[in-house]
Amino acid sequence: MTSPTAHGVPIRVLIADDQEMVRTGFRFFLNAQPDITVVAEAADGEEAVALARRERPDVCLLDIRMPKLDGLEATRLLAGPDVADPMRVVVVTTFDLDEYVYGALRGGACGFLLKDSGPTLLAEAVRAAAAGDSLVSPSVTVRLLKHITAPQAASAAPAQPATPHTDPLTDRELDVVRLVALGRTNAEIAAELYVSLSTVKTHLSSVQLKLAARNRVGIAAWAWQNGYAQPGA
């Protein structure tokens, strides 16, 4: 899907949090961005799902602990694997717990931020989600992937990937996969590999297809599971 800002259209955002002060702070900052506008707010999970389905925002920012329906279940209803037209969800929470992060990403979220990550990273996460990319708070990215793939990684030897498709990853695609697993952005990958940003995106699209991964988080998890997440691997 084309980014909403590709033709100068602001990114439309829904904010769901049971604390009015949090919603006000997020709205104030995001509306101050020239390319982002807040179009809806919800104080509980049920309202968030209803508003999201009605307004179809480009990005939904969901808290985890909300009344009536928690953020993980709301994420699954809006972006889960069984959703025909999944939306782009970024979970923003105070709770730095691995089970929350893993649950959000498995539920279809394309981003996970801690509320103390700061407003700049919040805006970056919204832009990344709108562009079909993913952003996870740097403080949890590598720890999360190590944690959820530890049993598989312990017994996995770095070998050519066994994927659902017959096409193997090229050496350059494996370079991109390794850097994704280390938390690099597309721009950082392009700089490190001395290629253009469009080339990186082309490689990522190819890798995503070959691995049947929903997003770059799935690519990173595969890299950790198969021993490609170490520098120089």
C-alpha positions in Angstrom: 0.0 0.0 0.0 1.3 3.5 -0.9 2.2 5.7 2.1 -0.5 8.2 2.9 2.1 11.0 2.7 3.2 10.0 -0.8 0.9 12.6 -2.3 1.0 15.0 0.6 -2.0 13.5 2.4 -1.5 13.5 6.2 -1.3 10.1 8.1 -4.7 9.6 9.9 -4.2 8.3 13.4 -6.5 6.8 16.0 -5.4 7.0 19.7 -6.8 4.5 22.2 -5.8 4.8 25.9 -7.9 4.8 29.1 -6.0 7.8 30.5 -7.2 11.1 29.1 -3.9 12.8 29.9 -2.0 10.3 27.7 -4.5 10.8 24.8 -4.2 14.6 25.1 -0.4 14.5 25.1 -0.2 12.1 22.1 -2.8 14.2 20.2 -1.1 17.5 21.0 2.3 16.2 19.7 1.1 14.3 16.7 -1.2 17.1 15.5 1.8 19.4 15.6 3.5 17.2 13.0 2.9 18.5 9.4 2.3 15.0 8.0 0.1 13.5 10.8 -3.4 14.2 12.0 -5.4 12.5 14.8 -8.9 11.6 13.6 -10.3 9.6 16.5 -9.8 8.8 20.2 -11.0 5.9 22.3 -11.0 5.3 26.1 -11.4 1.5 25.9 -10.7 -1.4 23.6 -14.3 -1.9 22.4 -14.6 1.7 21.4 -11.2 1.6 19.7 -12.2 -1.4 17.5 -15.5 0.2 16.6 -14.0 3.5 15.7 -11.1 1.9 13.8 -13.5 -0.1 11.7 -15.7 3.0 11.0 -13.0 5.6 10.4 -10.3 3.3 8.8 -7.3 5.4 10.1 -3.9 4.7 8.5 -2.4 3.9 12.0 -4.0 2.8 15.3 -2.1 3.5 18.5 -3.3 1.1 21.2 -2.6 0.9 24.9 -2.5 -2.6 26.3 -4.3 -2.3 29.6 -7.8 -0.9 28.7 -11.3 -1.5 30.0 -13.8 -3.8 28.2 -11.2 -5.1 25.7 -7.5 -5.0 26.2 -5.1 -3.8 23.6 -3.8 -7.3 22.6 -7.3 -8.5 21.8 -8.1 -5.3 20.0 -4.9 -5.7 18.0 -5.9 -9.2 17.0 -9.3 -8.1 15.9 -7.9 -5.2 13.8 -4.7 -6.7 12.5 -4.6 -10.4 13.2 -3.9 -13.2 10.8 -7.6 -13.9 10.3 -8.5 -10.3 9.4 -9.3 -9.9 5.7 -8.1 -6.3 5.4 -5.7 -5.8 8.4 -5.0 -2.4 9.8 -1.7 -1.0 10.9 -1.4 -1.1 14.7 1.3 0.2 17.0 1.0 -0.8 20.6 2.2 1.9 23.0 2.4 0.9 26.7 4.1 1.5 30.0 4.7 -2.2 30.6 8.0 -3.5 29.3 7.0 -7.2 29.5 8.2 -9.7 27.0 4.8 -11.5 26.9 3.1 -8.2 26.0 5.6 -7.5 23.2 5.4 -11.0 21.8 1.6 -11.1 22.1 1.2 -7.7 20.3 3.5 -8.7 17.4 2.0 -12.1 17.1 -1.4 -10.5 17.1 -0.5 -8.4 14.0 1.0 -5.2 15.4 3.6 -3.6 13.3 5.2 -1.7 16.1 5.7 -1.7 19.9 6.7 1.3 21.9 7.2 2.1 25.5 5.5 5.3 26.6 8.8 6.7 27.9 10.4 6.3 24.4 9.6 10.0 23.8 7.5 11.9 21.3 10.1 11.7 18.5 10.1 8.0 18.4 6.3 8.0 18.6 6.1 10.0 15.4 8.7 7.8 13.7 6.6 4.7 14.7 3.5 6.2 13.1 5.4 7.1 9.9 6.9 3.6 9.8 3.6 1.9 10.2 1.9 4.1 7.6 4.7 3.1 5.2 4.2 -0.5 5.8 7.3 -0.8 8.0 7.8 -1.8 11.6 9.3 -0.1 14.6 10.0 -1.6 18.0 11.5 0.3 20.9 15.3 -0.2 20.7 15.3 -1.1 24.4 13.2 -4.2 23.8 14.0 -5.3 20.2 17.1 -7.5 20.5 16.1 -8.7 24.0 12.7 -9.8 22.7 14.0 -11.6 19.7 16.6 -13.4 21.7 14.0 -14.4 24.2 11.3 -15.7 21.9 13.8 -17.6 19.7 16.2 -18.9 22.3 15.1 -22.6 22.2 15.3 -22.8 18.4 18.5 -20.7 18.1 20.3 -22.9 20.6 20.0 -25.9 18.3 20.0 -24.2 14.9 23.1 -24.0 12.8 23.5 -21.2 10.3 22.5 -22.8 7.0 20.7 -21.9 3.8 17.2 -21.1 4.9 14.5 -23.8 4.7 11.5 -21.6 3.7 7.9 -22.4 2.6 9.1 -21.5 -0.9 11.7 -23.2 -3.0 13.7 -20.0 -3.8 16.7 -19.7 -1.4 17.8 -16.2 -0.1 20.6 -14.6 -2.0 23.8 -13.5 -0.2 22.7 -9.9 -0.4 19.2 -10.8 0.9 20.9 -12.5 3.9 23.0 -9.4 4.5 19.7 -7.4 4.7 18.1 -10.0 6.9 21.0 -9.9 9.4 20.8 -6.1 9.6 17.1 -6.2 10.1 17.6 -8.6 13.0 20.1 -6.2 14.5 17.5 -3.5 14.6 18.8 -1.4 11.7 16.4 0.9 9.8 16.1 0.8 6.0 18.3 3.9 5.8 20.9 2.4 8.0 20.9 -0.8 6.0 21.3 1.2 2.8 24.3 3.1 4.2 26.0 0.0 5.6 25.6 -2.0 2.4 26.3 1.0 0.1 23.1 0.5 -1.8 20.1 2.8 -2.4 17.0 2.8 -0.2 14.9 1.5 -3.0 17.2 -1.5 -3.4 16.9 -2.3 0.3 13.1 -2.2 0.0 13.2 -4.4 -3.0 15.3 -7.0 -1.1 13.0 -6.8 1.9 9.9 -7.4 -0.4 11.7 -10.5 -1.9 12.7 -11.8 1.5 9.2 -11.3 3.0 7.7 -13.3 0.1 10.3 -16.1 0.3 9.9 -16.5 4.1 6.1 -15.9 4.1 6.8 -13.3 6.8 4.1 -10.7 7.6 6.6 -7.9 8.3 10.2 -7.2 9.2 9.6 -8.4 12.8 8.9 -11.8 11.3 12.0 -11.5 9.2 14.1 -10.7 12.3 12.6 -13.6 14.3 13.5 -16.0 11.4 17.1 -14.6 11.4 17.4 -15.2 15.2 16.0 -18.7 14.8 18.4 -19.6 12.0 21.6 -18.1 13.3 21.8 -15.0 11.1 21.4 -12.4 13.8 25.0 -12.0 14.7 27.3 -9.4 13.1 29.4 -11.1 10.4 27.1 -14.1 10.4 
